[in-house]
Structure formats: C-alpha cells, structure tokens
Amino acid sequence: WSSGGLGGFSGYTLGNIIGAQLFAKAREALPDLDAQIAAGEFGPLHEWLRTNLYQHGRKFTPNELLERITGGPLSTGPWIAYVRRKFGDIYHLAD
C-alpha cells in the first residue's frame, strides 16, 4: 500500500462494513445477543449465521447475499454507529 497500490486494505474495509451490517441484523433477530456473547454463549449467533449466511455458500454474489440478509445494499451506517458507540465517550464525539 505504501507504493500506491491498495493491497488488502480495501478488502479489510469492506469486511468491516459488511460485518457491522450483518451484526446489526443479527442483533435485531437476537435482542439479547450482547448478553449471550458476554456469557460466552455463541450458539444462537452461530445458528443465525448458519441459517442466514453460511448455508448459501457461493450461490449469491456478496452484494446479493448482503441484500438478501439485511434487506438493503451495502451501507456504512451500521459501521459508523458501531464506531460512535465504541469511541463516542472516549473522544467526546457528537451525534
């Protein structure tokens, strides 16, 4: 990347954005997800991922699968919300 090529950073960025969008949808489906994770209980999340994501393999393009699972196209909104929650108090971020 230092020589002007993008390398893997664009892939990491997309992965973070997609991950946040999928996690937001999982939280909708599993309202007590944060408590489950804090208790070390990953079964419900794993089942949600298996049902909604894993079972499709490469049947759909990433964009098609994301829209199928979340109901919308790729969006930075969930990632921005995550970052605001994570760092908002530390850095006094305004909404």
Secondary structure, DSSP 8 states (H G I E B T S, - for coil): -TTS--TTHHHHHHHHHHHHHHHHHHHHH-TTHHHHHHTT--HHHHHHHHHHTGGGTTSS-HHHHHHHHHSSS--SHHHHHHHHHHHHHHHT---
